[in-house]
């Protein structure tokens, strides 16, 4: 399993801990590492990565649910996300045309951690509209 981190580093960008905005504690890094390093977690993570390909079989049913139920949806995406391109965020709008999409230009995969005030503002603005649509 020593190759686990080598393989992970080729597919997942390093965590942007230096960019985490206040009021997050510096202990966040240690806590995340502790959780990630707990006994047995490497095997769990590898199983999840290996099983990810099976998600594709679920896409038709998921997208049918989107079209049928038209869930109120807020999509917040980091333009610099090395794992998931902005096109992935935009694709949701094919089946959820009323989805609200915000792309944060200087954010990556961890937009909530690096841009908490901006993400919170999007959520605060979205929730009242979403609740009105559901009632």
Short mmCIF file of the C-alpha atoms (twelve columns), coordinates in Angstrom:
data_MODEL
# 
_entry.id   MODEL 
# 
loop_
_atom_site.group_PDB 
_atom_site.id 
_atom_site.type_symbol 
_atom_site.label_atom_id 
_atom_site.label_alt_id 
_atom_site.label_comp_id 
_atom_site.label_asym_id 
_atom_site.label_seq_id 
_atom_site.Cartn_x 
_atom_site.Cartn_y 
_atom_site.Cartn_z 
_atom_site.pdbx_PDB_model_num 
ATOM 1   C CA . UNK A 1   0.000   0.000  0.000   1 
ATOM 2   C CA . UNK A 2   2.975   2.364  0.054   1 
ATOM 3   C CA . UNK A 3   2.195   3.131  -3.578  1 
ATOM 4   C CA . UNK A 4   -1.236  4.363  -2.498  1 
ATOM 5   C CA . UNK A 5   -0.114  7.953  -2.002  1 
ATOM 6   C CA . UNK A 6   1.968   7.913  -5.169  1 
ATOM 7   C CA . UNK A 7   -1.070  6.824  -7.187  1 
ATOM 8   C CA . UNK A 8   -3.319  9.271  -5.336  1 
ATOM 9   C CA . UNK A 9   -0.955  12.170 -5.982  1 
ATOM 10  C CA . UNK A 10  -1.062  11.464 -9.715  1 
ATOM 11  C CA . UNK A 11  -4.872  11.602 -9.803  1 
ATOM 12  C CA . UNK A 12  -5.862  14.005 -7.020  1 
ATOM 13  C CA . UNK A 13  -4.232  17.406 -6.615  1 
ATOM 14  C CA . UNK A 14  -2.612  18.227 -3.288  1 
ATOM 15  C CA . UNK A 15  -4.963  19.606 -0.682  1 
ATOM 16  C CA . UNK A 16  -4.769  23.400 -0.614  1 
ATOM 17  C CA . UNK A 17  -4.305  23.682 3.124   1 
ATOM 18  C CA . UNK A 18  -2.254  26.851 2.766   1 
ATOM 19  C CA . UNK A 19  -5.303  28.482 1.143   1 
ATOM 20  C CA . UNK A 20  -7.836  27.609 3.824   1 
ATOM 21  C CA . UNK A 21  -9.526  30.798 4.906   1 
ATOM 22  C CA . UNK A 22  -10.121 31.847 8.510   1 
ATOM 23  C CA . UNK A 23  -11.879 30.923 10.764  1 
ATOM 24  C CA . UNK A 24  -10.653 27.401 10.028  1 
ATOM 25  C CA . UNK A 25  -8.195  26.115 12.563  1 
ATOM 26  C CA . UNK A 26  -4.721  25.021 11.468  1 
ATOM 27  C CA . UNK A 27  -5.640  21.774 13.219  1 
ATOM 28  C CA . UNK A 28  -7.847  21.016 10.204  1 
ATOM 29  C CA . UNK A 29  -4.832  19.590 8.399   1 
ATOM 30  C CA . UNK A 30  -3.941  17.306 11.311  1 
ATOM 31  C CA . UNK A 31  -7.526  16.162 11.790  1 
ATOM 32  C CA . UNK A 32  -7.986  15.402 8.092   1 
ATOM 33  C CA . UNK A 33  -4.707  13.492 8.031   1 
ATOM 34  C CA . UNK A 34  -5.695  11.552 11.151  1 
ATOM 35  C CA . UNK A 35  -9.009  10.502 9.589   1 
ATOM 36  C CA . UNK A 36  -7.374  9.602  6.300   1 
ATOM 37  C CA . UNK A 37  -4.650  7.588  8.046   1 
ATOM 38  C CA . UNK A 38  -6.918  5.556  10.355  1 
ATOM 39  C CA . UNK A 39  -6.379  1.798  10.174  1 
ATOM 40  C CA . UNK A 40  -8.049  0.176  7.190   1 
ATOM 41  C CA . UNK A 41  -8.870  3.446  5.448   1 
ATOM 42  C CA . UNK A 42  -6.393  2.945  2.619   1 
ATOM 43  C CA . UNK A 43  -8.207  -0.202 1.549   1 
ATOM 44  C CA . UNK A 44  -11.568 1.551  1.871   1 
ATOM 45  C CA . UNK A 45  -10.384 4.441  -0.303  1 
ATOM 46  C CA . UNK A 46  -8.949  2.095  -2.926  1 
ATOM 47  C CA . UNK A 47  -12.250 0.173  -3.012  1 
ATOM 48  C CA . UNK A 48  -14.141 3.434  -3.514  1 
ATOM 49  C CA . UNK A 49  -11.802 4.513  -6.308  1 
ATOM 50  C CA . UNK A 50  -12.065 1.107  -7.985  1 
ATOM 51  C CA . UNK A 51  -15.875 1.095  -7.706  1 
ATOM 52  C CA . UNK A 52  -16.289 4.599  -9.070  1 
ATOM 53  C CA . UNK A 53  -16.635 3.234  -12.611 1 
ATOM 54  C CA . UNK A 54  -19.904 1.587  -11.532 1 
ATOM 55  C CA . UNK A 55  -21.472 5.000  -10.973 1 
ATOM 56  C CA . UNK A 56  -21.797 5.372  -14.724 1 
ATOM 57  C CA . UNK A 57  -24.439 2.641  -14.813 1 
ATOM 58  C CA . UNK A 58  -26.543 4.738  -12.408 1 
ATOM 59  C CA . UNK A 59  -26.402 7.945  -14.466 1 
ATOM 60  C CA . UNK A 60  -29.538 7.295  -16.573 1 
ATOM 61  C CA . UNK A 61  -31.672 6.730  -13.457 1 
ATOM 62  C CA . UNK A 62  -30.167 9.722  -11.668 1 
ATOM 63  C CA . UNK A 63  -30.754 12.017 -14.610 1 
ATOM 64  C CA . UNK A 64  -34.303 10.705 -15.043 1 
ATOM 65  C CA . UNK A 65  -34.941 11.635 -11.409 1 
ATOM 66  C CA . UNK A 66  -33.546 15.107 -12.135 1 
ATOM 67  C CA . UNK A 67  -35.924 15.529 -15.085 1 
ATOM 68  C CA . UNK A 68  -38.920 14.088 -13.218 1 
ATOM 69  C CA . UNK A 69  -38.545 15.897 -9.913  1 
ATOM 70  C CA . UNK A 70  -36.695 19.087 -10.960 1 
ATOM 71  C CA . UNK A 71  -35.052 19.366 -7.543  1 
ATOM 72  C CA . UNK A 72  -34.023 22.863 -6.484  1 
ATOM 73  C CA . UNK A 73  -30.301 22.693 -7.104  1 
ATOM 74  C CA . UNK A 74  -27.380 24.929 -6.243  1 
ATOM 75  C CA . UNK A 75  -24.123 24.083 -7.985  1 
ATOM 76  C CA . UNK A 76  -20.944 25.756 -6.763  1 
ATOM 77  C CA . UNK A 77  -17.836 24.830 -8.715  1 
ATOM 78  C CA . UNK A 78  -14.193 25.816 -8.687  1 
ATOM 79  C CA . UNK A 79  -12.889 26.680 -12.144 1 
ATOM 80  C CA . UNK A 80  -9.437  25.392 -11.126 1 
ATOM 81  C CA . UNK A 81  -10.756 22.009 -9.927  1 
ATOM 82  C CA . UNK A 82  -8.265  19.517 -11.334 1 
ATOM 83  C CA . UNK A 83  -10.588 16.582 -10.604 1 
ATOM 84  C CA . UNK A 84  -13.853 17.803 -12.140 1 
ATOM 85  C CA . UNK A 85  -14.008 20.212 -15.070 1 
ATOM 86  C CA . UNK A 86  -16.532 23.055 -15.209 1 
ATOM 87  C CA . UNK A 87  -18.217 21.222 -18.096 1 
ATOM 88  C CA . UNK A 88  -19.337 18.669 -15.497 1 
ATOM 89  C CA . UNK A 89  -21.146 21.392 -13.572 1 
ATOM 90  C CA . UNK A 90  -22.727 22.746 -16.718 1 
ATOM 91  C CA . UNK A 91  -23.923 19.260 -17.705 1 
ATOM 92  C CA . UNK A 92  -26.278 19.138 -14.713 1 
ATOM 93  C CA . UNK A 93  -28.254 21.998 -16.245 1 
ATOM 94  C CA . UNK A 94  -29.341 19.827 -19.185 1 
ATOM 95  C CA . UNK A 95  -31.643 17.924 -16.833 1 
ATOM 96  C CA . UNK A 96  -31.990 20.629 -14.197 1 
ATOM 97  C CA . UNK A 97  -32.504 23.763 -16.295 1 
ATOM 98  C CA . UNK A 98  -33.502 25.813 -13.242 1 
ATOM 99  C CA . UNK A 99  -30.332 24.885 -11.365 1 
ATOM 100 C CA . UNK A 100 -28.343 27.830 -10.119 1 
ATOM 101 C CA . UNK A 101 -24.687 27.549 -11.133 1 
ATOM 102 C CA . UNK A 102 -21.840 29.589 -9.695  1 
ATOM 103 C CA . UNK A 103 -18.267 29.053 -10.854 1 
ATOM 104 C CA . UNK A 104 -15.605 30.542 -8.608  1 
ATOM 105 C CA . UNK A 105 -12.752 31.500 -10.900 1 
ATOM 106 C CA . UNK A 106 -9.888  31.197 -8.436  1 
ATOM 107 C CA . UNK A 107 -11.197 28.151 -6.530  1 
ATOM 108 C CA . UNK A 108 -10.269 24.523 -6.968  1 
ATOM 109 C CA . UNK A 109 -11.900 21.346 -5.669  1 
ATOM 110 C CA . UNK A 110 -12.131 22.622 -2.091  1 
ATOM 111 C CA . UNK A 111 -14.058 25.834 -2.767  1 
ATOM 112 C CA . UNK A 112 -15.986 25.598 0.504   1 
ATOM 113 C CA . UNK A 113 -12.772 25.515 2.483   1 
ATOM 114 C CA . UNK A 114 -10.892 28.154 0.482   1 
ATOM 115 C CA . UNK A 115 -13.813 30.521 -0.212  1 
ATOM 116 C CA . UNK A 116 -16.216 30.022 2.729   1 
ATOM 117 C CA . UNK A 117 -17.725 33.517 2.709   1 
ATOM 118 C CA . UNK A 118 -18.474 33.385 -1.009  1 
ATOM 119 C CA . UNK A 119 -19.961 29.885 -0.794  1 
ATOM 120 C CA . UNK A 120 -22.024 30.851 2.266   1 
ATOM 121 C CA . UNK A 121 -23.368 33.903 0.418   1 
ATOM 122 C CA . UNK A 122 -24.484 31.706 -2.499  1 
ATOM 123 C CA . UNK A 123 -26.194 29.296 -0.081  1 
ATOM 124 C CA . UNK A 124 -27.900 32.112 1.865   1 
ATOM 125 C CA . UNK A 125 -29.243 33.602 -1.363  1 
ATOM 126 C CA . UNK A 126 -30.344 30.241 -2.759  1 
ATOM 127 C CA . UNK A 127 -32.205 28.734 0.200   1 
ATOM 128 C CA . UNK A 128 -35.123 31.171 0.376   1 
ATOM 129 C CA . UNK A 129 -35.721 30.790 -3.374  1 
ATOM 130 C CA . UNK A 130 -35.512 27.001 -3.160  1 
ATOM 131 C CA . UNK A 131 -37.909 26.868 -0.227  1 
ATOM 132 C CA . UNK A 132 -40.435 29.061 -2.052  1 
ATOM 133 C CA . UNK A 133 -40.333 26.735 -5.080  1 
ATOM 134 C CA . UNK A 134 -40.942 23.630 -2.943  1 
ATOM 135 C CA . UNK A 135 -44.022 24.947 -1.127  1 
# 
